[in-house]
């Protein structure tokens, strides 16, 4: 079975576990070679913030299910964690969910003469992600995005703690 096939099967196995716990699967990746395989699962809560205890419960439940399906011919390491404060944004749902947050976008090719954008995420309009940057509003075509992630600055964290 291909790596993509294994990932798809794991996502299918993980869906009821996540649903039961009120969580969402952000990403599933399999890396390494046959003798050093690492299965990484990023989980989050739809309203944000997953606890270490929740990660441990997902790890335990998923591990039991994976033992039943025997997807890996060799031993593997299962890592379940949060996507982090500076999480990657991949889907339209991510771009809508985090509208109003600071983001950094790197593009494949130049868009309006640049390949690096930083600013306030406004959302998605059709085939583009809309950003309020230093020099005004910019629409970055989704098919040109190499990477998009939330930007976390210390002052934002301090403000969140004060709120």
C-alpha positions as CSV (number, residue, x, y, z in Angstrom):
1,X,0.0,0.0,0.0
2,X,1.3,3.5,-0.8
3,X,2.1,6.1,1.8
4,X,-0.9,8.1,0.7
5,X,-3.1,5.0,1.0
6,X,-1.9,4.4,4.5
7,X,-2.5,8.1,5.5
8,X,-6.1,7.9,4.0
9,X,-6.8,4.7,6.0
10,X,-5.4,6.3,9.2
11,X,-7.6,9.4,8.7
12,X,-10.6,7.1,8.3
13,X,-9.7,5.2,11.5
14,X,-9.1,8.5,13.3
15,X,-12.3,10.2,12.3
16,X,-14.7,8.5,14.8
17,X,-12.1,8.9,17.6
18,X,-11.8,12.6,16.9
19,X,-15.5,13.0,16.6
20,X,-16.2,11.2,19.9
21,X,-13.7,13.5,21.7
22,X,-14.9,16.7,20.1
23,X,-11.7,17.2,18.2
24,X,-10.6,17.6,14.6
25,X,-7.8,16.1,12.7
26,X,-5.5,18.8,11.3
27,X,-2.9,16.6,9.6
28,X,-1.7,13.0,9.3
29,X,1.8,12.3,8.0
30,X,3.9,9.2,7.7
31,X,7.7,9.7,7.3
32,X,10.9,7.8,7.6
33,X,11.8,4.4,6.2
34,X,10.4,0.9,7.0
35,X,12.6,0.5,10.1
36,X,12.2,4.1,11.4
37,X,8.6,5.0,10.5
38,X,7.1,7.9,12.3
39,X,3.3,8.5,12.2
40,X,2.5,12.2,13.2
41,X,-1.0,13.2,13.9
42,X,-1.9,16.8,14.5
43,X,-5.2,17.3,16.4
44,X,-7.1,20.4,17.5
45,X,-10.3,21.5,19.0
46,X,-12.6,23.4,16.6
47,X,-12.7,26.3,19.0
48,X,-8.9,26.1,19.4
49,X,-6.6,24.6,22.0
50,X,-6.1,20.9,22.7
51,X,-4.6,19.7,26.0
52,X,-1.8,17.2,26.6
53,X,-4.3,14.9,28.2
54,X,-6.4,14.9,25.0
55,X,-3.4,14.2,22.9
56,X,-2.6,11.2,25.2
57,X,-6.2,9.9,24.9
58,X,-6.1,10.2,21.1
59,X,-2.7,8.4,21.1
60,X,-4.0,5.6,23.2
61,X,-7.3,5.1,21.2
62,X,-5.6,5.4,17.8
63,X,-2.8,3.0,18.8
64,X,-5.4,0.4,19.8
65,X,-7.2,0.7,16.5
66,X,-3.9,0.6,14.5
67,X,-3.0,-2.6,16.2
68,X,-6.2,-4.1,14.9
69,X,-5.6,-3.0,11.3
70,X,-1.9,-3.9,11.2
71,X,-1.0,-1.2,8.7
72,X,2.7,-1.1,9.3
73,X,5.0,-4.1,8.6
74,X,7.5,-2.8,11.0
75,X,7.5,-1.0,14.3
76,X,6.5,2.7,14.1
77,X,6.5,5.7,16.4
78,X,3.1,7.4,16.9
79,X,3.2,11.1,17.8
80,X,0.0,13.0,18.6
81,X,0.2,16.7,19.2
82,X,-1.3,20.1,18.6
83,X,-0.5,22.0,15.4
84,X,1.0,24.8,17.6
85,X,0.3,28.5,17.8
86,X,2.1,29.1,14.5
87,X,0.1,26.4,12.7
88,X,0.0,26.0,9.0
89,X,-3.1,27.0,7.1
90,X,-4.1,24.7,4.3
91,X,-7.8,24.8,3.6
92,X,-10.5,27.4,2.9
93,X,-11.9,26.5,6.3
94,X,-8.6,27.3,7.9
95,X,-8.4,30.7,6.1
96,X,-12.0,31.5,7.2
97,X,-11.5,30.3,10.8
98,X,-8.4,32.4,11.4
99,X,-9.7,35.5,9.7
100,X,-8.6,38.5,11.8
101,X,-5.3,36.9,12.8
102,X,-1.8,37.8,11.6
103,X,-0.4,35.5,8.9
104,X,2.6,35.0,6.8
105,X,2.2,33.7,3.2
106,X,5.0,32.5,0.9
107,X,4.2,32.0,-2.7
108,X,5.5,29.8,-5.5
109,X,6.0,32.7,-7.9
110,X,5.8,36.4,-7.6
111,X,2.4,37.9,-6.9
112,X,2.2,41.7,-7.3
113,X,6.0,41.7,-7.5
114,X,6.7,39.8,-4.3
115,X,6.8,36.2,-2.9
116,X,6.4,37.0,0.8
117,X,3.4,38.5,2.4
118,X,2.6,39.4,6.1
119,X,-0.5,40.9,7.5
120,X,-4.0,40.5,8.8
121,X,-5.9,37.6,7.2
122,X,-9.3,38.9,6.0
123,X,-10.5,35.6,4.6
124,X,-11.1,33.9,1.2
125,X,-12.8,35.3,-1.9
126,X,-13.2,32.7,-4.6
127,X,-9.7,31.5,-5.7
128,X,-7.8,34.0,-3.5
129,X,-6.8,34.5,0.1
130,X,-7.3,38.1,1.1
131,X,-4.7,39.8,3.3
132,X,-4.5,43.4,4.7
133,X,-0.8,44.1,4.4
134,X,1.4,47.1,5.2
135,X,0.7,48.6,1.8
136,X,-3.0,47.8,1.5
137,X,-5.1,44.8,0.7
138,X,-3.7,42.0,-1.5
139,X,-5.4,38.9,-3.0
140,X,-3.0,36.0,-3.1
141,X,-4.2,33.2,-5.5
142,X,-4.6,30.0,-3.6
143,X,-2.8,28.0,-6.3
144,X,0.3,30.2,-5.8
145,X,0.6,29.6,-2.0
146,X,3.6,27.5,-1.1
147,X,3.1,28.0,2.6
148,X,0.7,29.9,4.9
149,X,1.0,30.1,8.6
150,X,-0.3,32.0,11.6
151,X,2.2,34.5,13.0
152,X,2.5,34.6,16.8
153,X,4.1,37.7,18.4
154,X,4.9,38.1,22.1
155,X,2.7,41.2,22.4
156,X,-0.3,39.2,21.0
157,X,0.3,36.5,23.6
158,X,0.5,39.1,26.4
159,X,-2.7,40.7,25.3
160,X,-4.4,37.3,25.2
161,X,-3.3,36.6,28.8
162,X,-4.6,40.0,29.9
163,X,-8.0,39.4,28.3
